[in-house]
Amino acid sequence: MGDTGTVYDLRGLKCPLPVLKTRRRMKDMRVGDDLLIETSDPLAGIDIPHFCREEGHTVLSSEKTEHGHRFLIRKGTVA
């Protein structure tokens, strides 16, 4: 399991940048590694889980924050 102590801060970015940057970051990760991201884009609550389903990743947790969303994602195998 990867280090979840570091937050990948995507706040201030608008669709589609949070998904694009998450995809790029996850490319360099190993299967089973975790990534904690924070976003402020209202559409991220839909887009990030959809991206994960399409790419074979798992959303371990998703929470609404005062200024957006926080997701903990585990890299899966890409189909």
Backbone atoms as SQL, in Angstrom:
CREATE TABLE atoms (id INTEGER PRIMARY KEY, chain TEXT, resi INTEGER, resn TEXT, atom TEXT, x REAL, y REAL, z REAL);
INSERT INTO atoms VALUES
  (1, 'A', 1, 'MET', 'N', 0.857, -1.178, 0.000),
  (2, 'A', 1, 'MET', 'CA', 0.000, 0.000, 0.000),
  (3, 'A', 1, 'MET', 'C', 0.895, 1.230, 0.000),
  (4, 'A', 2, 'GLY', 'N', 0.548, 2.221, -0.798),
  (5, 'A', 2, 'GLY', 'CA', 1.357, 3.416, -0.934),
  (6, 'A', 2, 'GLY', 'C', 1.189, 4.383, 0.217),
  (7, 'A', 3, 'ASP', 'N', 1.986, 5.417, 0.196),
  (8, 'A', 3, 'ASP', 'CA', 1.964, 6.451, 1.221),
  (9, 'A', 3, 'ASP', 'C', 0.767, 7.353, 0.994),
  (10, 'A', 4, 'THR', 'N', -0.118, 7.449, 1.988),
  (11, 'A', 4, 'THR', 'CA', -1.281, 8.327, 1.855),
  (12, 'A', 4, 'THR', 'C', -1.098, 9.603, 2.667),
  (13, 'A', 5, 'GLY', 'N', 0.110, 9.844, 3.179),
  (14, 'A', 5, 'GLY', 'CA', 0.363, 11.033, 3.978),
  (15, 'A', 5, 'GLY', 'C', 0.433, 12.295, 3.143),
  (16, 'A', 6, 'THR', 'N', 0.734, 12.163, 1.862),
  (17, 'A', 6, 'THR', 'CA', 0.855, 13.306, 0.981),
  (18, 'A', 6, 'THR', 'C', -0.439, 13.490, 0.211),
  (19, 'A', 7, 'VAL', 'N', -0.913, 14.718, 0.191),
  (20, 'A', 7, 'VAL', 'CA', -2.135, 15.037, -0.537),
  (21, 'A', 7, 'VAL', 'C', -1.750, 15.610, -1.900),
  (22, 'A', 8, 'TYR', 'N', -2.331, 15.051, -2.946),
  (23, 'A', 8, 'TYR', 'CA', -2.158, 15.596, -4.289),
  (24, 'A', 8, 'TYR', 'C', -3.204, 16.693, -4.431),
  (25, 'A', 9, 'ASP', 'N', -2.760, 17.932, -4.354),
  (26, 'A', 9, 'ASP', 'CA', -3.653, 19.091, -4.303),
  (27, 'A', 9, 'ASP', 'C', -4.049, 19.532, -5.705),
  (28, 'A', 10, 'LEU', 'N', -5.299, 19.287, -6.056),
  (29, 'A', 10, 'LEU', 'CA', -5.828, 19.692, -7.355),
  (30, 'A', 10, 'LEU', 'C', -6.871, 20.795, -7.212),
  (31, 'A', 11, 'ARG', 'N', -6.882, 21.438, -6.043),
  (32, 'A', 11, 'ARG', 'CA', -7.839, 22.524, -5.815),
  (33, 'A', 11, 'ARG', 'C', -7.524, 23.690, -6.742),
  (34, 'A', 12, 'GLY', 'N', -8.578, 24.315, -7.221),
  (35, 'A', 12, 'GLY', 'CA', -8.424, 25.456, -8.123),
  (36, 'A', 12, 'GLY', 'C', -8.461, 25.060, -9.595),
  (37, 'A', 13, 'LEU', 'N', -8.371, 23.761, -9.876),
  (38, 'A', 13, 'LEU', 'CA', -8.417, 23.297, -11.263),
  (39, 'A', 13, 'LEU', 'C', -9.844, 22.942, -11.647),
  (40, 'A', 14, 'LYS', 'N', -10.206, 23.258, -12.862),
  (41, 'A', 14, 'LYS', 'CA', -11.548, 22.970, -13.367),
  (42, 'A', 14, 'LYS', 'C', -11.495, 21.806, -14.343),
  (43, 'A', 15, 'CYS', 'N', -12.646, 21.167, -14.504),
  (44, 'A', 15, 'CYS', 'CA', -12.830, 20.045, -15.416),
  (45, 'A', 15, 'CYS', 'C', -12.283, 20.409, -16.799),
  (46, 'A', 16, 'PRO', 'N', -11.506, 19.545, -17.395),
  (47, 'A', 16, 'PRO', 'CA', -11.186, 18.156, -17.078),
  (48, 'A', 16, 'PRO', 'C', -9.838, 17.971, -16.371),
  (49, 'A', 17, 'LEU', 'N', -9.207, 19.062, -15.928),
  (50, 'A', 17, 'LEU', 'CA', -7.846, 18.970, -15.386),
  (51, 'A', 17, 'LEU', 'C', -7.692, 18.044, -14.183),
  (52, 'A', 18, 'PRO', 'N', -8.611, 18.012, -13.210),
  (53, 'A', 18, 'PRO', 'CA', -8.405, 17.086, -12.097),
  (54, 'A', 18, 'PRO', 'C', -8.283, 15.618, -12.545),
  (55, 'A', 19, 'VAL', 'N', -9.106, 15.203, -13.489),
  (56, 'A', 19, 'VAL', 'CA', -9.027, 13.828, -13.981),
  (57, 'A', 19, 'VAL', 'C', -7.748, 13.621, -14.788),
  (58, 'A', 20, 'LEU', 'N', -7.416, 14.562, -15.647),
  (59, 'A', 20, 'LEU', 'CA', -6.212, 14.411, -16.465),
  (60, 'A', 20, 'LEU', 'C', -4.952, 14.333, -15.611),
  (61, 'A', 21, 'LYS', 'N', -4.860, 15.179, -14.600),
  (62, 'A', 21, 'LYS', 'CA', -3.682, 15.163, -13.725),
  (63, 'A', 21, 'LYS', 'C', -3.646, 13.910, -12.847),
  (64, 'A', 22, 'THR', 'N', -4.823, 13.450, -12.411),
  (65, 'A', 22, 'THR', 'CA', -4.886, 12.207, -11.634),
  (66, 'A', 22, 'THR', 'C', -4.427, 11.040, -12.496),
  (67, 'A', 23, 'ARG', 'N', -4.886, 10.979, -13.722),
  (68, 'A', 23, 'ARG', 'CA', -4.486, 9.903, -14.643),
  (69, 'A', 23, 'ARG', 'C', -2.968, 9.911, -14.844),
  (70, 'A', 24, 'ARG', 'N', -2.407, 11.083, -15.078),
  (71, 'A', 24, 'ARG', 'CA', -0.959, 11.193, -15.308),
  (72, 'A', 24, 'ARG', 'C', -0.184, 10.747, -14.066),
  (73, 'A', 25, 'ARG', 'N', -0.632, 11.176, -12.900),
  (74, 'A', 25, 'ARG', 'CA', 0.052, 10.822, -11.651),
  (75, 'A', 25, 'ARG', 'C', -0.016, 9.314, -11.403),
  (76, 'A', 26, 'MET', 'N', -1.158, 8.714, -11.680),
  (77, 'A', 26, 'MET', 'CA', -1.343, 7.290, -11.410),
  (78, 'A', 26, 'MET', 'C', -0.562, 6.407, -12.382),
  (79, 'A', 27, 'LYS', 'N', -0.228, 6.925, -13.546),
  (80, 'A', 27, 'LYS', 'CA', 0.563, 6.158, -14.516),
  (81, 'A', 27, 'LYS', 'C', 1.904, 5.733, -13.923),
  (82, 'A', 28, 'ASP', 'N', 2.482, 6.587, -13.086),
  (83, 'A', 28, 'ASP', 'CA', 3.802, 6.325, -12.507),
  (84, 'A', 28, 'ASP', 'C', 3.736, 5.529, -11.208),
  (85, 'A', 29, 'MET', 'N', 2.533, 5.151, -10.792),
  (86, 'A', 29, 'MET', 'CA', 2.363, 4.416, -9.543),
  (87, 'A', 29, 'MET', 'C', 2.284, 2.921, -9.819),
  (88, 'A', 30, 'ARG', 'N', 2.535, 2.124, -8.787),
  (89, 'A', 30, 'ARG', 'CA', 2.419, 0.668, -8.902),
  (90, 'A', 30, 'ARG', 'C', 1.009, 0.238, -8.524),
  (91, 'A', 31, 'VAL', 'N', 0.584, -0.885, -9.074),
  (92, 'A', 31, 'VAL', 'CA', -0.714, -1.456, -8.719),
  (93, 'A', 31, 'VAL', 'C', -0.738, -1.664, -7.205),
  (94, 'A', 32, 'GLY', 'N', -1.823, -1.225, -6.575),
  (95, 'A', 32, 'GLY', 'CA', -1.969, -1.335, -5.127),
  (96, 'A', 32, 'GLY', 'C', -1.566, -0.084, -4.368),
  (97, 'A', 33, 'ASP', 'N', -0.880, 0.856, -5.042),
  (98, 'A', 33, 'ASP', 'CA', -0.519, 2.121, -4.392),
  (99, 'A', 33, 'ASP', 'C', -1.767, 2.984, -4.237),
  (100, 'A', 34, 'ASP', 'N', -1.764, 3.815, -3.201),
  (101, 'A', 34, 'ASP', 'CA', -2.884, 4.715, -2.911),
  (102, 'A', 34, 'ASP', 'C', -2.508, 6.149, -3.231),
  (103, 'A', 35, 'LEU', 'N', -3.498, 6.920, -3.637),
  (104, 'A', 35, 'LEU', 'CA', -3.325, 8.338, -3.911),
  (105, 'A', 35, 'LEU', 'C', -4.468, 9.094, -3.243),
  (106, 'A', 36, 'LEU', 'N', -4.118, 10.088, -2.434),
  (107, 'A', 36, 'LEU', 'CA', -5.092, 10.954, -1.776),
  (108, 'A', 36, 'LEU', 'C', -5.117, 12.274, -2.532),
  (109, 'A', 37, 'ILE', 'N', -6.289, 12.621, -3.071),
  (110, 'A', 37, 'ILE', 'CA', -6.387, 13.873, -3.825),
  (111, 'A', 37, 'ILE', 'C', -7.462, 14.771, -3.221),
  (112, 'A', 38, 'GLU', 'N', -7.258, 16.068, -3.394),
  (113, 'A', 38, 'GLU', 'CA', -8.255, 17.063, -2.998),
  (114, 'A', 38, 'GLU', 'C', -8.572, 17.921, -4.208),
  (115, 'A', 39, 'THR', 'N', -9.851, 18.170, -4.410),
  (116, 'A', 39, 'THR', 'CA', -10.302, 18.972, -5.532),
  (117, 'A', 39, 'THR', 'C', -11.294, 20.027, -5.050),
  (118, 'A', 40, 'SER', 'N', -11.438, 21.060, -5.856),
  (119, 'A', 40, 'SER', 'CA', -12.461, 22.067, -5.566),
  (120, 'A', 40, 'SER', 'C', -13.498, 22.138, -6.682),
  (121, 'A', 41, 'ASP', 'N', -13.258, 21.441, -7.768),
  (122, 'A', 41, 'ASP', 'CA', -14.190, 21.428, -8.899),
  (123, 'A', 41, 'ASP', 'C', -15.446, 20.649, -8.518),
  (124, 'A', 42, 'PRO', 'N', -16.621, 21.260, -8.587),
  (125, 'A', 42, 'PRO', 'CA', -17.852, 20.566, -8.207),
  (126, 'A', 42, 'PRO', 'C', -18.099, 19.286, -9.012),
  (127, 'A', 43, 'LEU', 'N', -17.637, 19.234, -10.252),
  (128, 'A', 43, 'LEU', 'CA', -17.849, 18.061, -11.090),
  (129, 'A', 43, 'LEU', 'C', -16.938, 16.896, -10.726),
  (130, 'A', 44, 'ALA', 'N', -15.926, 17.140, -9.927),
  (131, 'A', 44, 'ALA', 'CA', -15.004, 16.063, -9.540),
  (132, 'A', 44, 'ALA', 'C', -15.727, 14.963, -8.779),
  (133, 'A', 45, 'GLY', 'N', -16.785, 15.304, -8.072),
  (134, 'A', 45, 'GLY', 'CA', -17.550, 14.311, -7.339),
  (135, 'A', 45, 'GLY', 'C', -18.161, 13.258, -8.251),
  (136, 'A', 46, 'ILE', 'N', -18.331, 13.594, -9.508),
  (137, 'A', 46, 'ILE', 'CA', -18.835, 12.665, -10.518),
  (138, 'A', 46, 'ILE', 'C', -17.674, 12.135, -11.368),
  (139, 'A', 47, 'ASP', 'N', -16.804, 13.047, -11.783),
  (140, 'A', 47, 'ASP', 'CA', -15.748, 12.704, -12.738),
  (141, 'A', 47, 'ASP', 'C', -14.696, 11.744, -12.186),
  (142, 'A', 48, 'ILE', 'N', -14.244, 11.948, -10.961),
  (143, 'A', 48, 'ILE', 'CA', -13.177, 11.101, -10.400),
  (144, 'A', 48, 'ILE', 'C', -13.669, 9.661, -10.212),
  (145, 'A', 49, 'PRO', 'N', -14.834, 9.428, -9.591),
  (146, 'A', 49, 'PRO', 'CA', -15.312, 8.043, -9.497),
  (147, 'A', 49, 'PRO', 'C', -15.529, 7.392, -10.873),
  (148, 'A', 50, 'HIS', 'N', -16.028, 8.161, -11.828),
  (149, 'A', 50, 'HIS', 'CA', -16.234, 7.626, -13.182),
  (150, 'A', 50, 'HIS', 'C', -14.892, 7.236, -13.805),
  (151, 'A', 51, 'PHE', 'N', -13.896, 8.104, -13.684),
  (152, 'A', 51, 'PHE', 'CA', -12.549, 7.808, -14.178),
  (153, 'A', 51, 'PHE', 'C', -12.034, 6.517, -13.556),
  (154, 'A', 52, 'CYS', 'N', -12.201, 6.360, -12.251),
  (155, 'A', 52, 'CYS', 'CA', -11.715, 5.168, -11.559),
  (156, 'A', 52, 'CYS', 'C', -12.401, 3.906, -12.070),
  (157, 'A', 53, 'ARG', 'N', -13.697, 3.959, -12.258),
  (158, 'A', 53, 'ARG', 'CA', -14.425, 2.792, -12.788),
  (159, 'A', 53, 'ARG', 'C', -13.920, 2.434, -14.180),
  (160, 'A', 54, 'GLU', 'N', -13.733, 3.434, -15.013),
  (161, 'A', 54, 'GLU', 'CA', -13.286, 3.197, -16.392),
  (162, 'A', 54, 'GLU', 'C', -11.865, 2.638, -16.452),
  (163, 'A', 55, 'GLU', 'N', -11.003, 3.066, -15.529),
  (164, 'A', 55, 'GLU', 'CA', -9.592, 2.687, -15.567),
  (165, 'A', 55, 'GLU', 'C', -9.260, 1.495, -14.679),
  (166, 'A', 56, 'GLY', 'N', -10.224, 1.009, -13.897),
  (167, 'A', 56, 'GLY', 'CA', -9.982, -0.151, -13.056),
  (168, 'A', 56, 'GLY', 'C', -9.379, 0.161, -11.701),
  (169, 'A', 57, 'HIS', 'N', -9.486, 1.411, -11.261),
  (170, 'A', 57, 'HIS', 'CA', -8.997, 1.811, -9.944),
  (171, 'A', 57, 'HIS', 'C', -10.156, 1.739, -8.938),
  (172, 'A', 58, 'THR', 'N', -9.822, 1.775, -7.650),
  (173, 'A', 58, 'THR', 'CA', -10.828, 1.688, -6.600),
  (174, 'A', 58, 'THR', 'C', -10.858, 2.975, -5.794),
  (175, 'A', 59, 'VAL', 'N', -12.037, 3.547, -5.619),
  (176, 'A', 59, 'VAL', 'CA', -12.205, 4.687, -4.723),
  (177, 'A', 59, 'VAL', 'C', -12.411, 4.102, -3.325),
  (178, 'A', 60, 'LEU', 'N', -11.389, 4.233, -2.485),
  (179, 'A', 60, 'LEU', 'CA', -11.459, 3.699, -1.122),
  (180, 'A', 60, 'LEU', 'C', -12.310, 4.574, -0.230),
  (181, 'A', 61, 'SER', 'N', -12.235, 5.888, -0.456),
  (182, 'A', 61, 'SER', 'CA', -13.088, 6.808, 0.289),
  (183, 'A', 61, 'SER', 'C', -13.309, 8.065, -0.536),
  (184, 'A', 62, 'SER', 'N', -14.456, 8.659, -0.304),
  (185, 'A', 62, 'SER', 'CA', -14.834, 9.888, -0.992),
  (186, 'A', 62, 'SER', 'C', -15.592, 10.720, 0.018),
  (187, 'A', 63, 'GLU', 'N', -15.148, 11.953, 0.196),
  (188, 'A', 63, 'GLU', 'CA', -15.875, 12.805, 1.133),
  (189, 'A', 63, 'GLU', 'C', -15.967, 14.224, 0.615),
  (190, 'A', 64, 'LYS', 'N', -17.074, 14.836, 0.914),
  (191, 'A', 64, 'LYS', 'CA', -17.279, 16.248, 0.588),
  (192, 'A', 64, 'LYS', 'C', -16.582, 17.057, 1.667),
  (193, 'A', 65, 'THR', 'N', -15.812, 18.036, 1.251),
  (194, 'A', 65, 'THR', 'CA', -15.134, 18.918, 2.192),
  (195, 'A', 65, 'THR', 'C', -15.765, 20.304, 2.108),
  (196, 'A', 66, 'GLU', 'N', -15.301, 21.186, 2.937),
  (197, 'A', 66, 'GLU', 'CA', -15.852, 22.548, 2.944),
  (198, 'A', 66, 'GLU', 'C', -15.704, 23.229, 1.583),
  (199, 'A', 67, 'HIS', 'N', -14.597, 22.914, 0.892),
  (200, 'A', 67, 'HIS', 'CA', -14.323, 23.594, -0.376),
  (201, 'A', 67, 'HIS', 'C', -14.266, 22.667, -1.578),
  (202, 'A', 68, 'GLY', 'N', -14.750, 21.417, -1.456),
  (203, 'A', 68, 'GLY', 'CA', -14.708, 20.511, -2.599),
  (204, 'A', 68, 'GLY', 'C', -14.851, 19.063, -2.191),
  (205, 'A', 69, 'HIS', 'N', -13.926, 18.240, -2.681),
  (206, 'A', 69, 'HIS', 'CA', -13.957, 16.804, -2.424),
  (207, 'A', 69, 'HIS', 'C', -12.570, 16.286, -2.084),
  (208, 'A', 70, 'ARG', 'N', -12.549, 15.176, -1.353),
  (209, 'A', 70, 'ARG', 'CA', -11.310, 14.461, -1.045),
  (210, 'A', 70, 'ARG', 'C', -11.550, 12.998, -1.392),
  (211, 'A', 71, 'PHE', 'N', -10.613, 12.424, -2.154),
  (212, 'A', 71, 'PHE', 'CA', -10.720, 11.032, -2.583),
  (213, 'A', 71, 'PHE', 'C', -9.460, 10.276, -2.207),
  (214, 'A', 72, 'LEU', 'N', -9.628, 9.052, -1.771),
  (215, 'A', 72, 'LEU', 'CA', -8.516, 8.129, -1.590),
  (216, 'A', 72, 'LEU', 'C', -8.712, 7.032, -2.622),
  (217, 'A', 73, 'ILE', 'N', -7.749, 6.920, -3.535),
  (218, 'A', 73, 'ILE', 'CA', -7.861, 6.028, -4.682),
  (219, 'A', 73, 'ILE', 'C', -6.740, 4.993, -4.619),
  (220, 'A', 74, 'ARG', 'N', -7.088, 3.749, -4.903),
  (221, 'A', 74, 'ARG', 'CA', -6.083, 2.687, -5.010),
  (222, 'A', 74, 'ARG', 'C', -5.938, 2.306, -6.473),
  (223, 'A', 75, 'LYS', 'N', -4.680, 2.309, -6.914),
  (224, 'A', 75, 'LYS', 'CA', -4.430, 1.960, -8.308),
  (225, 'A', 75, 'LYS', 'C', -4.713, 0.484, -8.535),
  (226, 'A', 76, 'GLY', 'N', -5.494, 0.221, -9.575),
  (227, 'A', 76, 'GLY', 'CA', -5.797, -1.146, -9.970),
  (228, 'A', 76, 'GLY', 'C', -5.106, -1.459, -11.280),
  (229, 'A', 77, 'THR', 'N', -5.434, -2.594, -11.810),
  (230, 'A', 77, 'THR', 'CA', -4.874, -2.963, -13.091),
  (231, 'A', 77, 'THR', 'C', -5.672, -2.265, -14.176),
  (232, 'A', 78, 'VAL', 'N', -4.989, -1.724, -15.132),
  (233, 'A', 78, 'VAL', 'CA', -5.647, -1.010, -16.226),
  (234, 'A', 78, 'VAL', 'C', -6.003, -2.021, -17.303),
  (235, 'A', 79, 'ALA', 'N', -7.262, -2.040, -17.661),
  (236, 'A', 79, 'ALA', 'CA', -7.743, -3.011, -18.655),
  (237, 'A', 79, 'ALA', 'C', -7.238, -2.679, -20.036);
